[in-house]
Protein backbone atom coordinates (compact mmCIF):
# COMPACT_ATOMS: atom_id res chain seq x y z
CA UNK A 1 0.00 0.00 0.00
CA UNK A 2 1.32 3.44 -0.90
CA UNK A 3 0.09 6.64 0.64
CA UNK A 4 1.51 9.93 -0.63
CA UNK A 5 0.86 13.34 0.87
CA UNK A 6 1.97 16.16 -1.38
CA UNK A 7 2.10 19.85 -0.43
CA UNK A 8 1.03 19.30 3.17
CA UNK A 9 2.44 20.61 6.42
CA UNK A 10 4.91 18.25 8.13
CA UNK A 11 2.97 18.40 11.42
CA UNK A 12 -0.21 17.16 9.74
CA UNK A 13 1.68 14.40 7.92
CA UNK A 14 3.24 13.34 11.24
CA UNK A 15 -0.22 13.30 12.84
CA UNK A 16 -1.47 10.91 10.16
CA UNK A 17 1.61 8.73 10.66
CA UNK A 18 1.04 8.54 14.43
CA UNK A 19 -2.64 7.71 13.99
CA UNK A 20 -1.83 4.91 11.54
CA UNK A 21 0.80 3.44 13.86
CA UNK A 22 -1.51 3.57 16.87
CA UNK A 23 -4.73 2.37 15.27
CA UNK A 24 -3.65 -0.36 12.86
CA UNK A 25 -3.76 -3.79 14.49
CA UNK A 26 -0.36 -5.46 14.63
CA UNK A 27 1.21 -8.51 16.22
CA UNK A 28 4.56 -8.64 17.97
CA UNK A 29 6.68 -11.12 19.89
CA UNK A 30 5.84 -10.90 23.58
CA UNK A 31 7.37 -13.93 25.32
CA UNK A 32 10.70 -15.53 24.42
CA UNK A 33 12.05 -18.83 25.73
CA UNK A 34 15.76 -19.33 25.07
CA UNK A 35 16.76 -22.95 25.59
CA UNK A 36 20.50 -22.98 24.87
CA UNK A 37 22.34 -19.74 24.21
CA UNK A 38 26.09 -20.24 23.88
CA UNK A 39 26.77 -16.84 22.33
CA UNK A 40 28.28 -13.86 24.09
CA UNK A 41 24.98 -11.98 23.76
CA UNK A 42 22.81 -12.19 26.88
CA UNK A 43 19.40 -13.88 26.71
CA UNK A 44 17.60 -10.64 27.60
CA UNK A 45 19.29 -8.78 24.74
CA UNK A 46 18.32 -11.50 22.26
CA UNK A 47 14.72 -11.44 23.47
CA UNK A 48 14.65 -7.65 23.19
CA UNK A 49 15.98 -7.82 19.61
CA UNK A 50 13.17 -10.21 18.59
CA UNK A 51 10.43 -7.76 19.67
CA UNK A 52 10.53 -5.52 16.56
CA UNK A 53 10.66 -8.45 14.10
CA UNK A 54 7.65 -8.10 11.78
CA UNK A 55 5.12 -10.93 11.90
CA UNK A 56 3.29 -11.05 8.60
CA UNK A 57 -0.14 -12.33 9.59
CA UNK A 58 -3.56 -10.72 9.64
CA UNK A 59 -4.16 -9.81 13.31
CA UNK A 60 -7.92 -9.74 12.69
CA UNK A 61 -7.81 -13.55 12.47
CA UNK A 62 -6.73 -13.82 16.12
CA UNK A 63 -8.29 -13.11 19.50
CA UNK A 64 -6.56 -11.28 22.32
CA UNK A 65 -5.14 -13.58 25.00
CA UNK A 66 -6.77 -12.81 28.34
CA UNK A 67 -5.04 -13.42 31.69
CA UNK A 68 -6.90 -16.63 32.58
CA UNK A 69 -6.97 -18.09 29.06
CA UNK A 70 -4.65 -20.84 27.84
CA UNK A 71 -2.66 -20.29 24.63
CA UNK A 72 -4.32 -21.90 21.62
CA UNK A 73 -4.41 -21.55 17.84
CA UNK A 74 -6.90 -18.65 18.06
CA UNK A 75 -4.77 -16.37 20.25
CA UNK A 76 -1.12 -17.45 19.95
CA UNK A 77 1.54 -17.98 17.31
CA UNK A 78 4.64 -19.99 18.22
CA UNK A 79 7.91 -19.71 16.31
CA UNK A 80 11.09 -21.75 16.58
CA UNK A 81 14.45 -20.26 15.69
CA UNK A 82 17.46 -22.57 15.63
CA UNK A 83 20.65 -20.99 14.31
CA UNK A 84 24.35 -21.47 14.76
CA UNK A 85 26.95 -18.77 14.53
CA UNK A 86 29.54 -19.73 11.96
CA UNK A 87 32.31 -17.59 10.57
CA UNK A 88 31.10 -15.79 7.45
CA UNK A 89 27.50 -16.94 7.94
CA UNK A 90 24.67 -14.69 6.71
CA UNK A 91 22.58 -12.54 9.01
CA UNK A 92 19.68 -13.98 10.96
CA UNK A 93 16.39 -12.97 9.34
CA UNK A 94 12.69 -13.33 10.12
CA UNK A 95 12.49 -15.93 7.35
CA UNK A 96 14.56 -18.29 9.52
CA UNK A 97 11.81 -18.46 12.15
CA UNK A 98 9.64 -21.55 11.66
CA UNK A 99 6.02 -21.39 12.75
CA UNK A 100 4.81 -24.22 14.99
CA UNK A 101 1.09 -24.96 14.90
CA UNK A 102 -0.60 -25.31 18.27
CA UNK A 103 -2.99 -28.22 18.84
CA UNK A 104 -6.67 -27.49 18.49
Backbone as JSON Lines, residues from 0, in Angstrom:
{"i":0,"aa":"X","n":[0.84,-1.15,0.0],"ca":[0.0,0.0,0.0],"c":[0.9,1.23,0.0]}
{"i":1,"aa":"X","n":[0.61,2.16,-0.86],"ca":[1.32,3.44,-0.9],"c":[0.36,4.54,-0.52]}
{"i":2,"aa":"X","n":[0.9,5.5,0.2],"ca":[0.09,6.64,0.64],"c":[0.98,7.87,0.54]}
{"i":3,"aa":"X","n":[0.7,8.73,-0.42],"ca":[1.51,9.93,-0.63],"c":[0.74,11.17,-0.21]}
{"i":4,"aa":"X","n":[1.42,12.04,0.51],"ca":[0.86,13.34,0.87],"c":[1.76,14.4,0.24]}
{"i":5,"aa":"X","n":[1.2,15.16,-0.65],"ca":[1.97,16.16,-1.38],"c":[1.47,17.54,-0.99]}
{"i":6,"aa":"X","n":[2.38,18.46,-0.8],"ca":[2.1,19.85,-0.43],"c":[1.23,19.89,0.83]}
{"i":7,"aa":"X","n":[1.74,19.31,1.9],"ca":[1.03,19.3,3.17],"c":[2.03,19.61,4.28]}
{"i":8,"aa":"X","n":[1.58,20.25,5.3],"ca":[2.44,20.61,6.42],"c":[3.0,19.35,7.09]}
{"i":9,"aa":"X","n":[4.25,19.41,7.52],"ca":[4.91,18.25,8.13],"c":[4.21,17.81,9.41]}
{"i":10,"aa":"X","n":[3.67,18.75,10.18],"ca":[2.97,18.4,11.42],"c":[1.72,17.58,11.14]}
{"i":11,"aa":"X","n":[1.0,17.92,10.09],"ca":[-0.21,17.16,9.74],"c":[0.18,15.78,9.23]}
{"i":12,"aa":"X","n":[1.22,15.7,8.41],"ca":[1.68,14.4,7.92],"c":[2.13,13.52,9.09]}
{"i":13,"aa":"X","n":[2.81,14.1,10.06],"ca":[3.24,13.34,11.24],"c":[2.05,12.88,12.06]}
{"i":14,"aa":"X","n":[1.0,13.7,12.13],"ca":[-0.22,13.3,12.84],"c":[-0.85,12.08,12.19]}
{"i":15,"aa":"X","n":[-0.94,12.08,10.86],"ca":[-1.47,10.91,10.16],"c":[-0.61,9.68,10.43]}
{"i":16,"aa":"X","n":[0.7,9.85,10.42],"ca":[1.61,8.73,10.66],"c":[1.38,8.15,12.05]}
{"i":17,"aa":"X","n":[1.26,9.01,13.06],"ca":[1.04,8.54,14.43],"c":[-0.3,7.83,14.58]}
{"i":18,"aa":"X","n":[-1.32,8.34,13.93],"ca":[-2.64,7.71,13.99],"c":[-2.58,6.32,13.37]}
{"i":19,"aa":"X","n":[-1.93,6.21,12.21],"ca":[-1.83,4.91,11.54],"c":[-1.05,3.91,12.38]}
{"i":20,"aa":"X","n":[0.02,4.34,13.01],"ca":[0.8,3.44,13.86],"c":[-0.01,2.98,15.06]}
{"i":21,"aa":"X","n":[-0.77,3.89,15.65],"ca":[-1.51,3.57,16.87],"c":[-2.76,2.74,16.61]}
{"i":22,"aa":"X","n":[-3.41,2.97,15.49],"ca":[-4.73,2.37,15.27],"c":[-4.72,1.11,14.42]}
{"i":23,"aa":"X","n":[-3.68,0.86,13.67],"ca":[-3.65,-0.36,12.86],"c":[-3.29,-1.55,13.73]}
{"i":24,"aa":"X","n":[-4.08,-2.62,13.67],"ca":[-3.76,-3.79,14.49],"c":[-2.47,-4.45,14.01]}
{"i":25,"aa":"X","n":[-1.62,-4.8,14.95],"ca":[-0.36,-5.46,14.63],"c":[-0.11,-6.57,15.64]}
{"i":26,"aa":"X","n":[0.81,-7.44,15.31],"ca":[1.21,-8.51,16.22],"c":[2.71,-8.42,16.43]}
{"i":27,"aa":"X","n":[3.14,-8.7,17.65],"ca":[4.56,-8.64,17.97],"c":[4.91,-9.78,18.92]}
{"i":28,"aa":"X","n":[6.19,-10.08,18.99],"ca":[6.68,-11.12,19.89],"c":[6.63,-10.59,21.32]}
{"i":29,"aa":"X","n":[5.99,-11.35,22.2],"ca":[5.84,-10.9,23.58],"c":[6.67,-11.74,24.55]}
{"i":30,"aa":"X","n":[6.64,-13.05,24.41],"ca":[7.37,-13.93,25.32],"c":[8.41,-14.71,24.52]}
{"i":31,"aa":"X","n":[9.61,-14.82,25.08],"ca":[10.7,-15.53,24.42],"c":[11.28,-16.54,25.39]}
{"i":32,"aa":"X","n":[11.41,-17.78,24.94],"ca":[12.05,-18.83,25.73],"c":[13.35,-19.2,25.01]}
{"i":33,"aa":"X","n":[14.46,-19.0,25.66],"ca":[15.76,-19.33,25.07],"c":[16.27,-20.58,25.77]}
{"i":34,"aa":"X","n":[16.41,-21.66,25.0],"ca":[16.76,-22.95,25.59],"c":[18.27,-23.12,25.77]}
{"i":35,"aa":"X","n":[19.06,-22.75,24.78],"ca":[20.5,-22.98,24.87],"c":[21.22,-21.88,24.11]}
{"i":36,"aa":"X","n":[21.63,-20.86,24.81],"ca":[22.34,-19.74,24.21],"c":[23.81,-19.84,24.59]}
{"i":37,"aa":"X","n":[24.65,-20.14,23.61],"ca":[26.09,-20.24,23.88],"c":[26.84,-19.04,23.32]}
{"i":38,"aa":"X","n":[26.12,-18.03,22.87],"ca":[26.77,-16.84,22.33],"c":[27.16,-15.89,23.45]}
{"i":39,"aa":"X","n":[27.88,-14.84,23.08],"ca":[28.28,-13.86,24.09],"c":[27.16,-12.85,24.36]}
{"i":40,"aa":"X","n":[26.11,-12.9,23.57],"ca":[24.98,-11.98,23.76],"c":[24.05,-12.56,24.83]}
{"i":41,"aa":"X","n":[23.67,-11.74,25.79],"ca":[22.81,-12.19,26.88],"c":[21.42,-12.54,26.37]}
{"i":42,"aa":"X","n":[20.74,-13.45,27.09],"ca":[19.4,-13.88,26.71],"c":[18.43,-12.7,26.62]}
{"i":43,"aa":"X","n":[18.51,-11.78,27.57],"ca":[17.6,-10.64,27.6],"c":[17.78,-9.75,26.37]}
{"i":44,"aa":"X","n":[19.02,-9.6,25.92],"ca":[19.29,-8.78,24.74],"c":[18.72,-9.46,23.5]}
{"i":45,"aa":"X","n":[18.89,-10.77,23.39],"ca":[18.32,-11.5,22.26],"c":[16.8,-11.38,22.24]}
{"i":46,"aa":"X","n":[16.18,-11.55,23.39],"ca":[14.72,-11.44,23.47],"c":[14.26,-10.04,23.08]}
{"i":47,"aa":"X","n":[14.99,-9.03,23.52],"ca":[14.65,-7.65,23.19],"c":[14.78,-7.4,21.69]}
{"i":48,"aa":"X","n":[15.76,-8.0,21.05],"ca":[15.98,-7.82,19.61],"c":[14.91,-8.51,18.77]}
{"i":49,"aa":"X","n":[14.23,-9.52,19.33],"ca":[13.17,-10.21,18.59],"c":[11.86,-9.42,18.6]}
{"i":50,"aa":"X","n":[11.68,-8.52,19.55],"ca":[10.43,-7.76,19.67],"c":[10.03,-7.01,18.41]}
{"i":51,"aa":"X","n":[10.93,-6.28,17.75],"ca":[10.53,-5.52,16.56],"c":[10.46,-6.33,15.26]}
{"i":52,"aa":"X","n":[10.72,-7.63,15.32],"ca":[10.66,-8.45,14.1],"c":[9.23,-8.47,13.58]}
{"i":53,"aa":"X","n":[9.02,-8.12,12.31],"ca":[7.65,-8.1,11.78],"c":[7.07,-9.51,11.64]}
{"i":54,"aa":"X","n":[5.84,-9.66,12.05],"ca":[5.12,-10.93,11.9],"c":[4.04,-10.68,10.85]}
{"i":55,"aa":"X","n":[4.17,-11.32,9.73],"ca":[3.29,-11.05,8.6],"c":[2.07,-11.97,8.63]}
{"i":56,"aa":"X","n":[1.15,-11.65,9.5],"ca":[-0.14,-12.33,9.59],"c":[-1.21,-11.27,9.76]}
{"i":57,"aa":"X","n":[-2.44,-11.64,9.46],"ca":[-3.56,-10.72,9.64],"c":[-4.02,-10.79,11.09]}
{"i":58,"aa":"X","n":[-3.8,-9.75,11.89],"ca":[-4.16,-9.81,13.31],"c":[-5.66,-9.94,13.54]}
{"i":59,"aa":"X","n":[-6.46,-9.62,12.53],"ca":[-7.92,-9.74,12.69],"c":[-8.36,-11.2,12.78]}
{"i":60,"aa":"X","n":[-7.48,-12.12,12.41],"ca":[-7.81,-13.55,12.47],"c":[-7.59,-14.14,13.86]}
{"i":61,"aa":"X","n":[-7.07,-13.34,14.78],"ca":[-6.73,-13.82,16.12],"c":[-7.51,-13.07,17.18]}
{"i":62,"aa":"X","n":[-7.67,-13.73,18.33],"ca":[-8.29,-13.11,19.5],"c":[-7.19,-12.67,20.46]}
{"i":63,"aa":"X","n":[-7.51,-11.69,21.29],"ca":[-6.56,-11.28,22.32],"c":[-6.51,-12.35,23.41]}
{"i":64,"aa":"X","n":[-5.33,-12.6,23.93],"ca":[-5.14,-13.58,25.0],"c":[-5.42,-12.91,26.33]}
{"i":65,"aa":"X","n":[-6.45,-13.37,27.03],"ca":[-6.77,-12.81,28.34],"c":[-5.9,-13.49,29.41]}
{"i":66,"aa":"X","n":[-5.92,-12.93,30.62],"ca":[-5.04,-13.42,31.69],"c":[-5.31,-14.87,32.07]}
{"i":67,"aa":"X","n":[-6.56,-15.28,32.12],"ca":[-6.9,-16.63,32.58],"c":[-7.14,-17.6,31.42]}
{"i":68,"aa":"X","n":[-6.75,-17.24,30.23],"ca":[-6.97,-18.09,29.06],"c":[-5.67,-18.81,28.69]}
{"i":69,"aa":"X","n":[-5.8,-20.05,28.27],"ca":[-4.65,-20.84,27.84],"c":[-4.31,-20.51,26.38]}
{"i":70,"aa":"X","n":[-3.02,-20.52,26.03],"ca":[-2.66,-20.29,24.63],"c":[-3.23,-21.37,23.73]}
{"i":71,"aa":"X","n":[-3.81,-20.96,22.62],"ca":[-4.32,-21.9,21.62],"c":[-4.16,-21.3,20.24]}
{"i":72,"aa":"X","n":[-4.62,-22.0,19.21],"ca":[-4.41,-21.55,17.84],"c":[-5.16,-20.27,17.5]}
{"i":73,"aa":"X","n":[-6.13,-19.86,18.32],"ca":[-6.9,-18.65,18.06],"c":[-6.27,-17.39,18.66]}
{"i":74,"aa":"X","n":[-5.33,-17.56,19.59],"ca":[-4.77,-16.37,20.25],"c":[-3.24,-16.35,20.33]}
{"i":75,"aa":"X","n":[-2.58,-17.36,19.78],"ca":[-1.12,-17.45,19.95],"c":[-0.47,-17.99,18.68]}
{"i":76,"aa":"X","n":[0.69,-17.45,18.37],"ca":[1.54,-17.98,17.31],"c":[2.87,-18.36,17.97]}
{"i":77,"aa":"X","n":[3.38,-19.53,17.66],"ca":[4.64,-19.99,18.22],"c":[5.64,-20.14,17.08]}
{"i":78,"aa":"X","n":[6.83,-19.59,17.29],"ca":[7.91,-19.71,16.31],"c":[9.09,-20.41,16.95]}
{"i":79,"aa":"X","n":[9.85,-21.12,16.12],"ca":[11.09,-21.75,16.58],"c":[12.21,-21.19,15.72]}
{"i":80,"aa":"X","n":[13.27,-20.78,16.38],"ca":[14.45,-20.26,15.69],"c":[15.66,-21.04,16.18]}
{"i":81,"aa":"X","n":[16.27,-21.79,15.27],"ca":[17.46,-22.57,15.63],"c":[18.56,-22.18,14.66]}
{"i":82,"aa":"X","n":[19.54,-21.45,15.16],"ca":[20.65,-20.99,14.31],"c":[21.96,-21.24,15.03]}
{"i":83,"aa":"X","n":[23.0,-21.34,14.23],"ca":[24.35,-21.47,14.76],"c":[25.2,-20.36,14.17]}
{"i":84,"aa":"X","n":[26.07,-19.84,14.98],"ca":[26.95,-18.77,14.53],"c":[28.2,-19.4,13.93]}
{"i":85,"aa":"X","n":[28.35,-19.22,12.65],"ca":[29.54,-19.73,11.96],"c":[30.25,-18.54,11.31]}
{"i":86,"aa":"X","n":[31.53,-18.66,11.18],"ca":[32.31,-17.59,10.57],"c":[31.85,-17.37,9.13]}
{"i":87,"aa":"X","n":[31.53,-16.12,8.8],"ca":[31.1,-15.79,7.45],"c":[29.65,-16.17,7.15]}
{"i":88,"aa":"X","n":[28.89,-16.56,8.18],"ca":[27.5,-16.94,7.94],"c":[26.64,-15.7,7.7]}
{"i":89,"aa":"X","n":[25.54,-15.85,6.98],"ca":[24.67,-14.69,6.71],"c":[23.96,-14.23,7.98]}
{"i":90,"aa":"X","n":[23.34,-13.08,7.88],"ca":[22.58,-12.54,9.01],"c":[21.37,-13.41,9.32]}
{"i":91,"aa":"X","n":[20.9,-13.29,10.55],"ca":[19.68,-13.98,10.96],"c":[18.51,-13.12,10.53]}
{"i":92,"aa":"X","n":[17.54,-13.72,9.84],"ca":[16.39,-12.97,9.34],"c":[15.09,-13.58,9.86]}
{"i":93,"aa":"X","n":[14.01,-12.84,9.69],"ca":[12.69,-13.33,10.12],"c":[12.29,-14.58,9.35]}
{"i":94,"aa":"X","n":[12.8,-14.75,8.14],"ca":[12.49,-15.93,7.35],"c":[13.04,-17.21,7.94]}
{"i":95,"aa":"X","n":[13.99,-17.11,8.87],"ca":[14.56,-18.29,9.52],"c":[13.69,-18.8,10.66]}
{"i":96,"aa":"X","n":[12.71,-18.02,11.07],"ca":[11.81,-18.46,12.15],"c":[10.76,-19.4,11.55]}
{"i":97,"aa":"X","n":[10.61,-20.56,12.13],"ca":[9.64,-21.55,11.66],"c":[8.42,-21.53,12.57]}
{"i":98,"aa":"X","n":[7.24,-21.43,11.97],"ca":[6.02,-21.39,12.75],"c":[5.64,-22.8,13.18]}
{"i":99,"aa":"X","n":[5.26,-22.94,14.44],"ca":[4.81,-24.22,14.99],"c":[3.32,-24.1,15.26]}
{"i":100,"aa":"X","n":[2.54,-25.0,14.7],"ca":[1.09,-24.96,14.9],"c":[0.73,-25.53,16.26]}
{"i":101,"aa":"X","n":[-0.12,-24.83,16.97],"ca":[-0.6,-25.31,18.27],"c":[-1.73,-26.3,18.07]}
{"i":102,"aa":"X","n":[-1.88,-27.26,18.97],"ca":[-2.99,-28.22,18.84],"c":[-4.33,-27.54,19.04]}
{"i":103,"aa":"X","n":[-5.32,-28.06,18.38],"ca":[-6.67,-27.49,18.49],"c":[-7.38,-28.02,19.69]}
